[in-house]
Every structure is written in structure tokens, then in C-alpha cells.
Amino acid sequence: MLKTNRKTLAVIGAGPKGIATAVKAKVLEEFGLPVDQIILIEKHSVAANWSGEFGYTNGEMKLGTSPEKDVVFPMETDVADKHLNERIKQRLMHFTWISYLVQTNRFSDWVDRGRPAPCHISWTNYLRWVSAQLVPQVSIVSAEVLKIDLNAIKGKWELSLINTDGNADHYTLHADRLMLTGPGQTRMDFLIGQPMPEKTYDLESFWAAMKNKTFQSTGRLAIVGAGENAASALLALSQYAPDMRVDIISPKGFISTRAESYYENQMYSQPERNEWDKLQVKDRIDFIERTDLGVFSTHAMSILNEQIRHKIIPGRVISLETKNGTLSLKLLYGVKESERVYDQVILASGFDQIATLRQFLSPRALQHLEHALGEPLTHTKIAESIQPDLSVGGLFPTLHLPMLAGLMQGPGFANLSCLGRLSDRIVTLPTLERLQQVQPKPQRLTLMDGTL
């Protein structure tokens, strides 16, 4: 394999998307294909957000997707050579969920139990098993990203990092391509410019309070949101505080179950084959909202159906403030405003990738991104710009944002539905371009302030 002037892909986060990308790069490199060097940057540990130690779960929740949709699913990598494709697929089999169960003597037990959905800690153990096989081709560094800037001279991303493996050394990492994974920050548009009131929890602080048993198990509680994050919080509370009554604040005034038909699942697994790009944008939005956003898994709904202690309140939160020692939520439903009072509030309405970009990008990098978009950064504008390789169109150096790729490239890229397809877009697609000797026009990084 030619390694002269080898480029670097830095991936922030060593969760499922990062691990899937690293696996594909490792396997293609083993067969002599020209892939970028992969560096996974992880603040805590591999799959930390799934472990129950950090992030958005206690580790005991059930996985919402089938575990067979693992880090190499669907195994259809095509490098334009029939015999090489067969060998690559055989190698990828070593990283499947089934292979993990076989190698750890769990396969027979799992089958005899009816192939149950694993809990999040089991999924964590699988991802860590995979990650242990990635060296030496892939580097996993223990560090926290402090800021993302641009190096105009090198034409690369410049990441300011601090070690998290025992010493606090600061250092800089340069990358030709950058990929952001993970959910991002909890969405709370109604709190812009305001601190989060006491007894209000975002998704991360809620799970920390549950773990530390500091969450108050009495009083009036509202969960803002009607999707899988809200469902997970509600399921955890059913064990932690079984007698607590909960209001679910839903923008549509109802909760529904995620669609699981063959056609709908195929749209997540195989967006190209099912011609996602030929659907009108409004129909794509409708499909995503009906099948993935604001819906509960069938597993969660089956449990909650047996409970009568939660109530659905229609409305979208437009303000949250403390009044007389309680939390006042102002809701808007249609044109009607209402106010409700609670002792505790959990914000579980999803994640805000744009807020994450604004947090990490330096003013210069943010200005450069907005220049590529042609207008100020918004969720809609950046989602519409995502290219087949899951990167922002017109931006150099390359920035991959799979969490925002659903609208243009397929709904499965934002979740766990097609991790192998995601890695093909980010790793295999550039590799094929090199094999076909596609020589891109020389690009020059020009910043808004005129520096080069």
C-alpha cells in the first residue's frame, strides 16, 4: 500500500459510528487499499455513552435496533473487484455481533433465549471487543476536544486537545478530514442565553442523577419530548419511582410507535437501492418524522402500555423559568398558550447538532463553514448541503456530519441502522476515487480574513 503523503481522518467519538468507520478502514488497509489513517478521539472510553458510566443511559436499557445491525451491517462493500469483494466480506464477518457472541461463548445462550435485544452495557461490551481488534491500523487517543480551528497554511483542521488518560497535557492534532459523531447537546432552544434552572435536567445530567440516586422520586414531573430519549427516561423512572406520575409534553399531543415494516426498515438499511434521493424533500421529512423522530420503540411501548401513571400533554415548550420554588413551563399548541407547574423537568426532546458545532468551532472555522454554505448556519441549510460521503458540500477541508445526513442521504445514517453503509460512504468511497485515479483540482484554503 502506498503511504506517501497519507492523509488523516480524525473522528471525534469512539462510539458505534467511529468504531464502524475504523473497522472498514482497517480491513481495506489489510487488503492493500489506499485508505486514510484513522484517529479516534475519545474523552472517556470506547462506547462511553452506552455504558451507563457516562452519557445518556444507565446501561440497562434495551437496544432499540436489532443487534445484527452491527458495525459492519449491511455487508455490501464493493471495491469493483469481485474476488477482492468476497475476501473483504469474509474478513468483515470477524467483527459482527454474531462473531462476538461466538467468540465469547454467548451465542447458544442468546439463540435459546429467543435472540433478545441486548441491554446497552452488552452493546458496549461488543463495541469494546471490536475496538480491541483495531490496532495497529487505527489509533484511539484518550483526549477531550477543546476547540476546532483551521490551519490555513496546511489546509487542514487543527484540533486543540487535552489528554484525559492521567495527565493534562495540551497538544494540537492536524487532520485532512474531520468527522463528528455522537448525539450532540440536548435541544433546549427556549433556554438560549439562560442558565438551566435548578431541578431541570438535560439528558446527561438526568442519567447522572439516576446513577447517583439524587433524583427526587416524589412531586410533579414533566418529560419534554415524545421520542426514544423520553421513552428511556420514562422506563427508568418506572423502576426508580414506580408510583410517580409523569406528564409527557408532546408537540403533537400523542406518542406513537416506530414503524418496523420491511419497506421502512429497507429505507434505513439500503437508501440507495430504495431510491431515497428521488423522493421529494417534504416526503423525506414526513418519513423521518413518522418512523424515527418523536416515536417510541415497540419494546418501550409494550411496557408503557401496562402503566397508567403517565399523561400526554399537547404543546411545544416556549419558556421555562423558576416561580415560587417551582418550575413554570409555558406551552404553545396551535395558537393557544398555557402554563403548567412542576417540581422537576427532564428535557428529552432530542439533540442539537448546530449548538455542538457552535461550541467547538472557532470563530474563524465557523465563518469558513458559513461561507461554504452561503448563509448563516442553520439546521436546515447544513442538512441540505450533505453530500454522498456525508460531508458538507463546498467545504474544504472535509467535514463529515453523519448525524445530519438523514434528509439528503438516507434516514439510517443518523442512527444505528446502517453503520456498514456509513463507513462505506466515509472510507470506501474516497478509496474508490483514488483507485480510479480521480485527480481533484488543486484546492486552496482561503479564509474570510484573506489568509492562506
N, C-alpha and C positions, 0 to 999 in steps of 0.2 A: 504493500500500500504506500502511495506517495504521501509523505508527511511534510513536504516542503511548504512553508507558509501555511501550515494547517490553521484553520480558523477555530474560534472558540464559541460555544453556545453556553451561556450561563443561565441556569434555571433557578429561580427563587422558589424554594419549597421542595422537600423530598417526600411529597405525598404521592398518591396514585398517578397523577399526570407526569410528575417529574420522574418517577420510577419507570413508567411506561416508556417515556422518551429515552431514558438511559438504556433500557433493555434493548430497544431497537438499534440504537447506535452501537452498542456492544456487539450484537450479533452481526450487523452489517460489517463492522470492522473486522470481526473474526474471519469473514469471507473475503477480506481484502478490498472492500469497497471504500471510497473516499468520503468519510463522514467527519463532521466537526468533532473536536474534543468537547466532551460534556462535563460541566462542573455543576453539581447540585449544591445549592447554598441552603443550609437548614439551621434555623435558630436553636431548636431543641433537639429533636431526634427524628429518625425516619418515621413517617406517618404519625407524628406527634398529635395532630388534631383529631385522630381517630382513636387514640389510646385511652382516653379518659384522664390522662395526666394534664393535658393542655387542650385548648380549643373548644369544640362545640358538641361534646358528648361526654357521657360518663363511662363510655366503653362498653356498656351493657345493652345499648340499643341495637336492634336488628338492622342489618344492612338492607337498604331499600331496593337494591337491584340484585339480580341473580349473581352469585359469586363466580359462576362460569364466565361472566363478562369481566374477565380479569385483565391484567395489564397487557396482554397480547391479543385480546379479542377485538374484532374478528380477524383471524389469522389469514389474511389475504394479501400480504405484502407481495408486490410484483416489481421485480427489477429487470424485466424484459429479457430474462433468460430462463427457460422452462426448467432446466436441470438445477440451476442455482436456486430458483424459487423453491423447489422441493426440499433442497437441503436447508434453506433458511427456515422454512416452516417446521421441519423436523427439529431444528435447534430451538426455535421459539417454544416448542412443546415443553421444554425443560422449565419454563417459567410460568406455567399455568397453575390455576387453583387446584386442579386435579393432581398435577405433579407434586405440588406442595403437600397435599393430603397423603399421597402415596409415600413420599419420602419421609414423612413424619409419623407414619403408621396410624393415620386417622381415616383413611379412605373407606375401609369396610364399615367402620362405625357410622360414618356420615351417610353412606348409602342406606344402611339398615334403619337409620332414623328417618328416612324419607327425604334426604337431601335438604335439611332445614337451612333457612337463611342464617348465616353466621352473625354473631354479635360483632360490634365494631372492634373490640380488642382482638378477636380472632382474625379479622381482616388486617389489623395492624401487624399481627404476627406473620401473616402471609407476606405482606409488603416488606417486612424486615428480612424474611427468609430470602426473598428475591434480591433485595439490596446487597445482601452478603455475597452474592454471586457476581456483582458488577465489577469488582476490581480485577485487574488493574486498569481496564479501559476507561472507567468512569471515576471521577473524583467526587467525594462527598465531603464538603467542608462544614465545620461547625462554626457558624458566624451569623450575625444579625446585620441586615442591610440598613444602613443609616440614611443614605442618600444615593440617588441615581443621577449622574450628570453625563455630559458628553465631552469627549476628548476630541476637539476639532482637528488637531494635528494628526492623530492616528485614525480618525474616523471611526471611533469605537465608543461603546458605552463605558462609562467609568463609574464603578460601584465602590462606595465607601463602606467598609465593613469593620466590625469589631468581633474579635474572637469570643466564642461562648463555651469553649472547652476547658476552662480553668484559668486562663489568663485573659486580660482585657486589651490585648494589643490591637491597635488600629492599623489597617492596611487598605490598599487600593487594588481592585481587580478590573482588568480591561477585558471586554468581550465584543466580538463582532456581531453576535446576535444575543438577544435577551428574551427570556420567556418568564412571564409571571403566572404563577399557579395559585391555588388556594382561593377561598371564598371572598377575601377582602374584608372590609369593615361592615358592621351591621348598619343597615339603612335606617337613618333617622333624620330625614330632611327637615322635620318640624323642630329640630333642636339646633339648627345651624346657628353658630355663634353663642350658644348657651351651653353651660355645663350640664351633664346628665344629673337630674335631681336624685336625692337620696331615696333609696328603696326602689330605684329604677335600674333594671338590669339589661345590658345587651346580651348577646348570645354567649360570649366568652365569660363574662362575669357571673351569669346565671349558673353555668355549669361549675364554675369555681365555687360558688356559694353552696351548690348541692353537694359537691365533694367535701367541703369543709363543714357541712351541716350548719351553715349560718343563715340559710334561707328560712324566713318566717313561715311557719306552717298553718297560720291562722289569719283571719281577716279577709278582706275583699281583694281579689287578684284579677288582673286583666292580662291576657296574652294578645299582643298586637301582631296580627298575621294569621293566615289560614293555610300555610304551606307545610312542607315537611319539617321545617325547623320548629314551627308551632306544635306540630304533632309530637315531635320528640320531647319537647318540654312538657307537654300535657301527659304523655305516657310516663315520664319520670316522676311527675307530681302525683300520679295515681298510685305510685308505690311510696313516695316520700310523705305525702299528706293526703291519704285516701278520702278524707271527709271534707276537704277544701273545695269550695265552689269557685268555679272559674268562668269568667266571661272571655270569649274569643272575639276579638274585634276584627271583622272581616269586611274588606271593601265591597264585596258583592253581596254580603248578607247571608252567605251559606258556605259550607265546606263540601267538597266533593272528592271522589276517589280518582287516583291516577288511572288513566286508560292503559290497558295492558293487552290489547288485541295484537294479532300477528302483524297487521299492516302498520299499526302505530309503533310497535317495537322495531319493525324493519326501518322505519323512517329514522329512528335513533341510531341503529346499527349500521345502516347502509344508505346514507343520504344521497350518494351519487347514483346508485342503482335505482333508487326511487325518485330521482329527478327533483330533489328538493329545490334546486336553483331555478326550476321552471315554474314553481308556484308563485303567485302574486305575493308581495310582501305582506299585505293585510291578512292573507290566508296563513302565511307562516306564523305571524304573530298570534293569530287565533289558535293555531295548532299547539304552539308552545304554551300558551296560557291554559289551554284545556287539558294538556297532558302532563305539564311539568310545574307550572307556576301556580301557587295557591291551591295545591291539591295534596291530599294525604295518600300514603301508600295503602294498599289493600290490607296489609298486616296491621297498620296502625288503626285503620278504620274498624277492622273487625273487633279490636279490643275496646275502642271507644264506643262502639255501638252498644255495649253492655253497660255503659255508665250513663247516669242521668244528672251528674253534678255540673256539667258544663252547659253554657248557653251561648248562642251565637248573637252577637250584636252587630248590626249593619253599620258601616261607616268607615271613613278614612280619617286617621288622626291628623289634625291640623295644628294642634298645640298641646303641650304637656308642661304643667307647672305645679309647684307646691302651693297649696292653700290650706291654712289652718292645720298643718301637720298631716295632711292627706295629699294625694296626687290627683289633680284635676285633668281629665282628658277631654278636649274639645273635639267632637267628631263632625264630619260633613258627609251626609248621604243624600245624593241628588243635590237639591238646593237647600236642604234643611240642616241646620246646625243643632247639635245637642251637647250636653255636658254630663259626664259621668265621673264619679269619685271612687278612688280605690286606695288601698293601703300599700299595694305593691303592683308594679307593672313590669312585664317582660317584653322587650322589643324583639320580635321574632319575624319581622316582615321581609327578611331576605338580606342580601348583601349589596354593597355599593362599590363597584369596581372603580368608578370615576374618583370617588373620595380616596381610594387607595393610591391611584396614580398621582393625585394632587399631593398626597402625603409624602411620597417617595421621590418624585421627580423634582429636580432643582428648577428654579425659575427659568433658567436657560433651556433646560431639556423640555419643560412644559411648553415654552414658547415655540420651540422647534417642532414639537408634536402638533400644536395648533396650526402652525404654518403649513404642515403637511396636510392637515385636514381642511384647511382653507377657511376655518371659522373657529370660534371658541369651543373648547372641549365639552361635549355633552355625550350622554349615553347613546342617544340615537345616532349621532354623527359618527362616532367611533365604531359602533356596531355595523353601520352601513359600509364602512371602509374595509372591513376584514376580508383578506384575500384567501385563496385556496390553501396557502401554507399557514393560515391562521394568524397572519401578521397584519399590521396596519398598513394600508395601501399608501404608497408615495413617501414612506418614511425610511430614511437611511441614517444610521444603521437600523437593522431589522428589529422590530419589537413584536413578539408573538403574544397574543392575548386570547387563549382558548376559551376563557370564561365568557368572552363577549362574541364568540364566533357563531352562536346558535342561529341568529337571524339570517346570515348570508350563507353559511357553510353547512349547517345541519344542527338540529337540537341536541344531539348526543355529545357534542364536543364540550359543553359546559358541565357535564356530569360524568358518571362512570360508564356510560352506555357503549362507548366505542374507543377505549383507550388505545387499542392497537391501531385503529384508524387515525387517531390523533397523532400518534408517533410517526405514522407514515407521512402525514402532511408536513410534519416539522423536521423529520430526519430523512425519510426515503425520498421525498420529492426533491429536495436540494441535491441529494446524491445522484438521482437520475439525471438532473440537469448537468451535473459535472461529467457523468459518463457519456452523455450525448454531446459533450464539448460545447455546450452553450456558453458563449463568452459574453457576459453582460457588458454593456457600455461602461467605461470608467465613470465612477461616481465620485463626486466631490462634495464633502460635507461643508455646507455654507450655513453658518448660524445667522440669526436675525441681526446680531450686532456687527456682522461683516467679517468676523474672524474665521480663519480656515484651519 
